[in-house]
C-alpha cells in the first residue's frame, strides 16, 4: 500500500523480489505506475494523493475518504495473508488499526522517521501490526530501546542504485550532448511544483549569468506533473530540458542537484552527487506548523533525509523564507567550486552511503515479509531470515 511516489518506488522493488521468491504469488495494492509495472493489481491509483500542508490535505479529504473505504472493502473481501503498508502514517495508521480489528495481519515498511522521537507513537505503530521493517538505523535503535522487535537490513536504495547507469550512458539515454548539467527537482507533488518551480527557474537564470555554459534538466515525475510544468514554464529556453520521468538518469547526468526534500535526496547522496536541499510551504500552512511545534505536537528537528540518516545537521537545509533564488544561487556556486566546502560536502555524502549499510537488503526484506505472511511472529521471522542468509 503506497500512498506516494517514493513508496511506489520502494514497493515496486519489494514486489519484484516477492514475485521472484514466490512464483505465482498474487499481489494487489494501492500505488502508481511502478507498482503496476511490477505486477501488482492496483485497487486504487494514488498518483494524485500527494499534498503539502494541512490546507491542501483538508481540501482533498472527500477523495481520501472514498479511497480509504474502497481499500477497506477490497482488503476485507480478498483477505490477503499480509498487508504491507509503506510510510504515509496519516492514512496507514488508520488503515492498520481497522485491519487489526478485523484480525487481519499487517506489516509496516518504512515506518515514519518523524514518529521515532515519540515513544508513544512507536508503540502505537507496533501494537497495530505484526511486523515492522525499519530502513534507518535511528528508527531501528528506537524500536530496540523500547524493547520492540524490528527488522533492519539497511536501506533498499543502495540495492536500487547498484546497477545505475554511468553519466555517459544516462546522457545517451536522454539524447543529451556532453556538457555541464544541473538538475532542478521541485518535488513529485503538484503543490510543490506550483510553489517551487518558479524559484528554481529564476535560480537557473541567475546561475547562467555567472556560468553561461551551464544547462539545466527538469524531470517530470508523471504526465500530470509534466503538463503543469509546461504551463508554468511557457516557451522552454534553449538551456533547459524538460524530461519525462527518468529522474535517475537526470541525477546521473548532473554535477549538482537543487531539490525539494524527498527520497531523491538519498538517491543523490548514494550516487555521490552534490545537492542543495530545501522545503517550503504556503504561508498559512507554515504558520500552522510553527504553532504545532510550539505546542510540542509536531517535533521535527531536521527534514533532509541524509541528515536523518546521520542524525546530525551535516548538510544545509533551506526552509521557507530562506528558499529564494539568491540563497539557492549562493549555495549552488559554493558546491560547483572545487575547494574545502565542496570536499566536505562530498565526504558527508560518502558517510550517508556508508550509514545506509551494504547491498542485499531487498532479498532479506522480502524474506522477512514472506515469513510473516506465512504466520511466523516477528522474532521467529527474524531468526529464519538470519538462518537463510547466514
C-alpha positions as CSV (number, residue, x, y, z in Angstrom):
1,X,0.0,0.0,0.0
2,X,1.9,3.1,-1.3
3,X,0.3,6.5,-1.0
4,X,3.1,8.5,-2.6
5,X,5.6,8.1,-5.5
6,X,8.5,7.3,-3.1
7,X,6.5,4.5,-1.6
8,X,5.6,3.3,-5.1
9,X,9.3,3.1,-6.0
10,X,10.2,1.0,-2.9
11,X,7.0,-1.1,-3.1
12,X,7.7,-2.0,-6.7
13,X,11.2,-3.2,-5.8
14,X,9.8,-5.3,-3.0
15,X,7.0,-6.6,-5.3
16,X,9.5,-7.8,-7.9
17,X,11.6,-9.6,-5.3
18,X,8.5,-11.3,-3.9
19,X,7.5,-12.5,-7.3
20,X,11.0,-13.9,-7.8
21,X,10.9,-15.5,-4.4
22,X,7.4,-16.9,-4.5
23,X,6.4,-17.9,-8.1
24,X,2.7,-17.5,-8.7
25,X,2.2,-15.1,-5.8
26,X,-0.8,-12.7,-6.2
27,X,-0.2,-9.1,-5.3
28,X,-2.7,-6.4,-5.1
29,X,-2.4,-2.9,-3.6
30,X,-2.6,0.9,-3.9
31,X,0.1,2.8,-5.8
32,X,1.2,4.3,-9.0
33,X,2.8,3.2,-12.3
34,X,5.8,1.4,-10.8
35,X,3.8,-0.9,-8.7
36,X,1.6,-1.7,-11.7
37,X,4.6,-2.4,-13.8
38,X,6.0,-4.7,-11.1
39,X,2.9,-6.9,-11.4
40,X,0.7,-5.5,-8.7
41,X,-3.0,-5.4,-9.4
42,X,-4.0,-1.8,-8.3
43,X,-7.2,-1.3,-6.4
44,X,-6.6,2.4,-6.4
45,X,-4.2,4.8,-8.2
46,X,-2.5,7.1,-5.6
47,X,-0.6,9.2,-8.1
48,X,-2.6,12.3,-7.2
49,X,-2.7,11.9,-3.4
50,X,0.5,13.8,-2.6
51,X,-0.2,17.1,-0.8
52,X,1.9,19.6,1.2
53,X,0.5,21.2,4.3
54,X,-2.8,20.7,6.0
55,X,-4.9,23.2,3.9
56,X,-4.4,21.1,0.7
57,X,-5.0,17.9,2.6
58,X,-8.2,19.1,4.1
59,X,-9.4,20.1,0.6
60,X,-8.9,16.6,-0.6
61,X,-10.4,14.8,2.4
62,X,-13.5,13.6,0.4
63,X,-11.4,11.9,-2.2
64,X,-9.1,10.3,0.5
65,X,-12.2,9.0,2.4
66,X,-13.6,7.4,-0.8
67,X,-10.2,5.7,-1.4
68,X,-9.9,4.6,2.2
69,X,-13.4,3.0,2.2
70,X,-12.5,1.3,-1.1
71,X,-9.3,-0.1,0.4
72,X,-11.1,-1.4,3.4
73,X,-13.8,-3.1,1.3
74,X,-11.4,-4.8,-1.1
75,X,-9.0,-6.0,1.6
76,X,-11.7,-7.5,3.8
77,X,-13.2,-9.1,0.7
78,X,-9.9,-10.5,-0.6
79,X,-8.4,-11.5,2.8
80,X,-4.7,-11.3,1.9
81,X,-2.3,-13.3,4.0
82,X,-0.5,-10.0,4.8
83,X,-0.9,-6.3,4.0
84,X,2.3,-4.3,3.7
85,X,1.9,-0.5,4.3
86,X,4.7,1.9,3.3
87,X,5.3,5.2,5.1
88,X,2.4,7.7,4.9
89,X,1.2,7.4,8.5
90,X,-1.8,9.8,8.0
91,X,-3.7,7.2,6.1
92,X,-1.9,4.0,7.1
93,X,-2.2,4.3,10.9
94,X,-5.9,4.5,10.5
95,X,-5.9,1.6,8.0
96,X,-3.7,-0.7,10.1
97,X,-6.0,0.0,13.1
98,X,-9.0,-1.1,11.1
99,X,-7.3,-4.2,9.8
100,X,-6.2,-5.2,13.3
101,X,-9.9,-5.0,14.5
102,X,-10.7,-7.3,11.6
103,X,-8.0,-9.8,12.8
104,X,-6.0,-9.2,9.6
105,X,-2.2,-9.2,9.6
106,X,-0.3,-6.1,8.5
107,X,3.4,-5.1,8.3
108,X,4.8,-1.6,8.3
109,X,7.6,-1.0,5.8
110,X,9.4,2.4,6.1
111,X,7.9,3.4,9.5
112,X,7.7,7.2,9.5
113,X,11.0,8.7,10.8
114,X,9.4,11.8,12.4
115,X,7.5,9.5,14.7
116,X,10.5,7.8,16.3
117,X,11.1,10.9,18.5
118,X,7.9,9.9,20.4
119,X,8.0,6.5,22.2
120,X,4.2,6.5,22.5
121,X,3.9,6.8,18.7
122,X,6.4,4.0,18.2
123,X,4.3,1.7,20.4
124,X,1.1,2.9,18.6
125,X,2.6,1.6,15.3
126,X,3.8,-1.6,16.8
127,X,0.5,-2.6,18.6
128,X,-1.3,-2.3,15.2
129,X,1.0,-4.5,13.1
130,X,2.6,-7.9,13.3
131,X,5.9,-6.8,11.8
132,X,8.0,-3.7,11.2
133,X,10.8,-3.2,8.7
134,X,12.9,-0.2,9.6
135,X,15.2,1.4,6.9
136,X,17.2,3.8,9.0
137,X,19.5,2.9,11.9
138,X,17.9,5.6,14.0
139,X,14.4,4.0,13.7
140,X,15.9,0.6,14.4
141,X,17.6,1.8,17.5
142,X,14.4,3.5,18.8
143,X,12.5,0.2,18.5
144,X,15.2,-1.7,20.2
145,X,15.4,0.8,23.0
146,X,11.7,0.4,23.6
147,X,12.1,-3.4,23.6
148,X,10.2,-4.0,20.4
149,X,11.1,-6.5,17.7
150,X,12.0,-4.9,14.4
151,X,13.7,-6.0,11.1
152,X,16.6,-3.9,9.8
153,X,18.7,-4.9,6.8
154,X,19.9,-1.5,5.7
155,X,18.2,0.8,3.2
156,X,17.0,-0.6,-0.1
157,X,18.1,2.5,-2.0
158,X,21.6,1.0,-2.1
159,X,20.3,-2.1,-3.9
160,X,18.2,0.0,-6.3
161,X,21.2,2.1,-7.4
162,X,23.7,-0.8,-7.5
163,X,23.3,-1.0,-11.3
164,X,22.7,2.7,-12.0
165,X,23.9,3.8,-15.5
166,X,27.0,5.8,-15.9
167,X,26.8,9.6,-16.7
168,X,27.7,8.9,-20.3
169,X,25.0,6.2,-20.6
170,X,22.4,8.4,-19.0
171,X,23.2,11.3,-21.4
172,X,22.8,8.9,-24.4
173,X,19.5,7.5,-23.0
174,X,18.2,11.1,-22.7
175,X,19.6,12.2,-26.0
176,X,21.7,14.9,-24.4
177,X,25.1,16.2,-25.7
178,X,28.1,16.4,-23.5
179,X,28.0,19.4,-21.2
180,X,27.6,20.6,-17.6
181,X,24.2,19.9,-16.3
182,X,22.3,20.8,-13.1
183,X,19.1,19.1,-12.1
184,X,16.2,21.1,-10.9
185,X,13.8,19.0,-8.8
186,X,10.8,20.8,-7.3
187,X,9.2,17.7,-6.0
188,X,6.7,15.0,-7.0
189,X,3.5,16.7,-5.7
190,X,1.6,19.2,-7.8
191,X,1.5,21.7,-4.9
192,X,5.3,21.6,-4.7
193,X,5.7,22.0,-8.4
194,X,3.4,25.1,-8.4
195,X,5.2,26.7,-5.5
196,X,8.9,25.8,-6.2
197,X,9.3,25.7,-10.0
198,X,9.3,29.5,-10.5
199,X,12.0,29.8,-7.8
200,X,14.2,27.2,-9.4
201,X,13.8,28.7,-12.9
202,X,14.9,32.1,-11.6
203,X,17.9,30.4,-9.8
204,X,18.9,28.8,-13.1
205,X,18.8,32.2,-14.9
206,X,20.9,33.8,-12.2
207,X,23.5,30.9,-12.4
208,X,23.8,31.3,-16.1
209,X,24.8,34.9,-15.6
210,X,27.9,33.5,-13.8
211,X,28.3,30.3,-15.8
212,X,26.9,30.6,-19.3
213,X,28.0,27.0,-20.1
214,X,25.6,25.5,-17.5
215,X,22.5,23.6,-18.8
216,X,19.6,22.5,-16.7
217,X,17.4,19.4,-16.5
218,X,13.9,19.4,-15.1
219,X,12.4,15.9,-14.6
220,X,8.6,15.4,-14.5
221,X,7.5,12.6,-12.2
222,X,4.2,12.0,-14.1
223,X,2.3,13.1,-17.2
224,X,0.2,15.4,-14.9
225,X,3.3,17.0,-13.5
226,X,4.8,17.5,-17.0
227,X,1.6,19.2,-18.1
228,X,1.7,21.6,-15.1
229,X,5.4,22.3,-15.7
230,X,4.8,23.2,-19.4
231,X,2.1,25.7,-18.3
232,X,4.4,27.2,-15.7
233,X,7.4,27.5,-18.0
234,X,5.8,28.7,-21.2
235,X,8.3,28.7,-24.0
236,X,11.1,26.5,-23.0
237,X,14.5,28.3,-23.1
238,X,17.4,26.6,-25.0
239,X,19.3,25.9,-21.8
240,X,16.5,23.9,-20.2
241,X,15.5,20.4,-21.0
242,X,12.2,19.0,-19.7
243,X,12.5,15.2,-19.1
244,X,9.6,12.8,-18.8
245,X,10.3,10.5,-15.9
246,X,13.8,9.2,-15.9
247,X,14.8,11.1,-12.7
248,X,17.6,8.6,-12.0
249,X,19.2,9.3,-15.4
250,X,18.8,13.0,-14.8
251,X,20.7,12.6,-11.5
252,X,23.5,10.7,-13.1
253,X,23.9,13.4,-15.8
254,X,24.1,16.2,-13.3
255,X,27.1,17.6,-11.4
256,X,24.7,19.3,-8.9
257,X,21.1,18.9,-7.8
258,X,18.8,21.7,-6.5
259,X,15.9,19.7,-4.9
260,X,12.9,19.8,-2.7
261,X,13.4,17.5,0.2
262,X,12.3,13.9,-0.5
263,X,13.5,10.4,-1.3
264,X,15.5,11.6,-4.3
265,X,17.9,13.3,-1.9
266,X,19.0,9.8,-0.7
267,X,19.5,8.8,-4.3
268,X,21.8,11.7,-4.9
269,X,23.7,11.0,-1.7
270,X,24.2,7.4,-2.6
271,X,25.4,8.4,-6.1
272,X,27.7,11.0,-4.6
273,X,26.1,14.0,-6.4
274,X,26.3,17.3,-4.5
275,X,22.8,18.7,-3.6
276,X,21.2,21.7,-2.1
277,X,18.1,20.7,-0.2
278,X,15.1,22.9,0.6
279,X,11.5,22.9,1.6
280,X,8.8,25.5,1.5
281,X,5.1,25.6,2.5
282,X,2.5,28.2,1.7
283,X,2.3,30.8,4.5
284,X,-0.8,29.6,6.2
285,X,0.5,26.0,6.5
286,X,3.9,27.2,7.7
287,X,2.2,29.3,10.4
288,X,0.2,26.3,11.5
289,X,3.3,24.1,11.5
290,X,5.1,26.6,13.7
291,X,2.1,26.6,16.1
292,X,2.1,22.8,16.3
293,X,5.8,22.8,17.0
294,X,5.4,25.4,19.7
295,X,2.6,23.3,21.3
296,X,5.1,20.3,21.1
297,X,2.6,18.4,18.9
298,X,4.9,18.5,15.9
299,X,8.5,17.5,16.7
300,X,10.8,17.8,13.6
301,X,14.5,18.8,14.2
302,X,15.5,18.3,10.6
303,X,13.9,17.2,7.4
304,X,16.6,16.3,4.9
305,X,16.8,12.5,4.6
306,X,20.7,12.5,4.5
307,X,20.7,14.4,7.8
308,X,18.1,12.0,9.3
309,X,20.3,9.1,8.3
310,X,23.3,10.6,10.0
311,X,21.2,12.0,12.9
312,X,23.1,15.3,12.6
313,X,22.8,18.6,10.7
314,X,25.5,17.6,8.2
315,X,24.0,19.2,5.1
316,X,22.5,22.7,5.0
317,X,18.7,22.8,5.0
318,X,17.0,25.8,3.5
319,X,13.4,26.3,4.8
320,X,10.6,28.7,4.0
321,X,11.8,32.3,3.6
322,X,15.4,31.0,3.1
323,X,14.2,29.4,-0.2
324,X,15.0,32.2,-2.6
325,X,16.8,32.3,-5.9
326,X,19.6,34.3,-4.2
327,X,20.2,31.8,-1.5
328,X,20.0,28.8,-3.9
329,X,22.4,30.5,-6.3
330,X,24.8,31.2,-3.5
331,X,24.7,27.5,-2.3
332,X,25.0,26.2,-5.9
333,X,28.1,28.3,-6.6
334,X,29.8,27.1,-3.5
335,X,29.1,23.5,-4.4
336,X,30.2,23.9,-8.0
337,X,33.6,25.4,-7.0
338,X,36.4,22.9,-6.2
339,X,37.6,23.6,-2.7
340,X,37.1,22.7,1.0
341,X,33.4,23.3,1.1
342,X,32.6,21.0,-1.8
343,X,35.0,18.4,-0.5
344,X,33.4,18.4,3.0
345,X,30.0,18.0,1.3
346,X,31.2,15.0,-0.8
347,X,32.7,13.4,2.4
348,X,29.3,13.8,4.1
349,X,27.6,12.1,1.1
350,X,30.1,9.2,1.5
351,X,29.2,8.9,5.2
352,X,25.5,8.8,4.2
353,X,26.1,5.9,1.8
354,X,28.1,4.0,4.4
355,X,25.4,4.6,7.1
356,X,22.8,3.1,4.8
357,X,24.6,-0.3,5.1
358,X,25.6,-2.7,2.3
359,X,23.9,-4.2,-0.6
360,X,21.5,-7.1,-0.4
361,X,18.8,-5.6,1.7
362,X,15.8,-6.2,-0.7
363,X,16.1,-10.0,-0.7
364,X,16.3,-10.1,3.1
365,X,13.3,-7.7,3.4
366,X,11.3,-9.9,1.0
367,X,12.2,-13.0,3.0
368,X,11.0,-11.3,6.2
369,X,7.8,-10.3,4.6
370,X,7.4,-13.9,3.3
371,X,7.9,-15.5,6.7
372,X,5.5,-13.0,8.4
373,X,2.9,-13.7,5.7
374,X,3.3,-17.4,6.5
375,X,2.2,-16.7,10.0
376,X,5.5,-16.5,11.9
377,X,5.8,-13.9,14.6
378,X,8.4,-11.2,14.2
379,X,11.1,-12.8,16.3
380,X,10.7,-16.1,14.6
381,X,10.7,-14.5,11.2
382,X,13.9,-12.6,12.1
383,X,15.6,-15.9,13.1
384,X,14.6,-17.6,9.9
385,X,15.9,-14.7,7.8
386,X,19.2,-14.9,9.7
387,X,19.4,-18.6,9.1
388,X,18.6,-18.3,5.4
389,X,21.2,-15.6,4.7
390,X,23.9,-16.9,7.1
